[in-house]
Amino acid sequence: MTRVLAEISKENKYVIIMGDLNIDLLKFEMHNETNEFLNVILNNLLRPHILQPTRVNEKGGYSLIDNIFYNSIEENCISGNLVQPITDHLPNFLIIEKMNFQKIFLKKTVRDFSKLKE
């Protein structure tokens, strides 16, 4: 994974990694592999956008295993979880504001044939 992310970083592309990764980010301080995974993500300039628990069980336990990582800090983003009772996994979302490109105005050149002699 590290090599692939390094290659993508060189190409200066936008990257979004998302899914039910079964890596509980809430346990990064207690679980060495989770800490290593998070370090790889952060070292490759990917930012976690889901920061609240995404799975809640009947006994009151919770975890953050559904994740969205995005490598752009220039865009304004809104992210979060949708609360619904159908499943124990909360659906999450990332809304990325459209990039604001400046309009490029080209100088229009026109030939004026009215002043030509026939």
Backbone torsions as a table, in degrees:
resi	resn	phi	psi	omega
1	MET	NA	-40.3	-178.5
2	THR	-59.6	-43.9	-178.5
3	ARG	-64.4	-42.7	-179.8
4	VAL	-63.6	-45.0	179.4
5	LEU	-64.9	-37.1	177.5
6	ALA	-63.8	-41.1	178.0
7	GLU	-63.6	-43.3	179.7
8	ILE	-63.9	-39.8	178.8
9	SER	-60.4	-38.3	178.7
10	LYS	-64.5	-31.4	-177.2
11	GLU	-83.6	-3.8	176.3
12	ASN	55.8	50.4	-179.4
13	LYS	-111.0	155.6	173.0
14	TYR	-76.6	138.6	-179.2
15	VAL	-132.1	133.2	171.5
16	ILE	-126.9	123.6	174.5
17	ILE	-114.5	126.2	-179.2
18	MET	-146.6	154.2	175.6
19	GLY	152.2	178.0	173.3
20	ASP	-85.2	90.6	-172.0
21	LEU	-86.9	-8.5	-177.2
22	ASN	54.9	31.0	173.9
23	ILE	-118.6	107.9	-175.5
24	ASP	-78.5	102.0	-177.6
25	LEU	-66.1	-18.6	177.2
26	LEU	-68.7	-15.7	-176.9
27	LYS	-105.6	20.0	-175.9
28	PHE	-62.7	-26.5	179.6
29	GLU	-79.9	-24.0	-175.7
30	MET	-102.8	-20.0	-172.9
31	HIS	-118.0	113.0	-173.6
32	ASN	-58.2	-43.8	-178.7
33	GLU	-65.1	-37.7	177.0
34	THR	-65.2	-41.4	177.7
35	ASN	-61.7	-44.0	178.6
36	GLU	-63.2	-43.4	177.7
37	PHE	-59.0	-48.3	-179.2
38	LEU	-62.9	-37.3	177.0
39	ASN	-63.7	-41.1	177.2
40	VAL	-61.7	-45.5	179.5
41	ILE	-59.7	-51.9	-176.7
42	LEU	-67.9	-37.2	178.7
43	ASN	-66.7	-20.1	177.0
44	ASN	-100.5	22.3	173.6
45	LEU	62.0	25.1	172.0
46	LEU	-91.9	138.0	-176.7
47	ARG	-114.6	130.2	176.3
48	PRO	-70.9	134.1	-179.5
49	HIS	-107.8	-14.7	176.0
50	ILE	-103.2	115.9	-171.8
51	LEU	-116.7	-6.9	179.6
52	GLN	-107.9	157.8	178.7
53	PRO	-53.6	142.5	-177.9
54	THR	-115.5	-4.9	178.6
55	ARG	-138.7	128.1	179.4
56	VAL	-128.4	128.3	179.4
57	ASN	-99.1	172.8	-175.7
58	GLU	-63.8	-24.6	-178.5
59	LYS	-87.2	2.2	178.6
60	GLY	92.6	3.4	176.4
61	GLY	-76.9	153.7	-179.6
62	TYR	-145.7	156.9	178.6
63	SER	-151.5	164.1	178.8
64	LEU	-117.9	81.2	-175.4
65	ILE	-111.9	-10.1	176.1
66	ASP	-101.5	119.5	-168.9
67	ASN	-129.3	154.8	170.3
68	ILE	-134.0	122.6	176.8
69	PHE	-118.2	136.1	-177.5
70	TYR	-137.4	138.7	-173.0
71	ASN	-96.6	11.9	179.5
72	SER	-108.8	129.6	174.1
73	ILE	-104.1	-4.9	-179.7
74	GLU	-77.7	-31.4	-175.7
75	GLU	-80.2	146.3	170.5
76	ASN	-83.9	125.0	-176.7
77	CYS	-127.0	149.2	172.0
78	ILE	-123.6	132.2	-179.4
79	SER	-142.0	162.7	177.9
80	GLY	169.8	-167.2	179.2
81	ASN	-115.0	148.5	173.0
82	LEU	-100.0	126.0	-178.4
83	VAL	-89.1	123.0	178.8
84	GLN	-153.3	149.8	-173.0
85	PRO	-90.4	5.9	-173.4
86	ILE	-73.0	-37.6	-175.3
87	THR	-137.9	164.6	178.4
88	ASP	-81.5	-10.4	174.0
89	HIS	-96.1	130.3	177.6
90	LEU	-86.9	129.9	175.0
91	PRO	-65.1	140.7	177.6
92	ASN	-118.7	164.2	-176.0
93	PHE	-143.0	157.4	173.5
94	LEU	-139.1	118.5	177.2
95	ILE	-106.3	121.8	-178.8
96	ILE	-108.3	122.3	178.4
97	GLU	-64.0	140.7	179.0
98	LYS	-61.2	143.0	178.5
99	MET	-68.1	143.6	-177.6
100	ASN	-98.0	98.1	178.5
101	PHE	-91.7	135.4	175.9
102	GLN	-73.8	141.4	177.3
103	LYS	-71.2	137.2	178.5
104	ILE	-100.8	119.9	179.4
105	PHE	-98.6	122.7	178.6
106	LEU	-94.7	140.6	177.6
107	LYS	-73.4	125.8	-178.2
108	LYS	-91.4	126.1	179.2
109	THR	-108.2	131.2	-178.2
110	VAL	-131.2	139.2	174.3
111	ARG	-86.6	134.3	179.0
112	ASP	-102.0	101.4	-179.0
113	PHE	-84.1	-5.2	-176.3
114	SER	-69.1	-21.5	-178.0
115	LYS	-97.2	3.6	179.0
116	LEU	-81.7	142.0	176.6
117	LYS	-84.0	141.4	179.7
118	GLU	-86.8	NA	NA
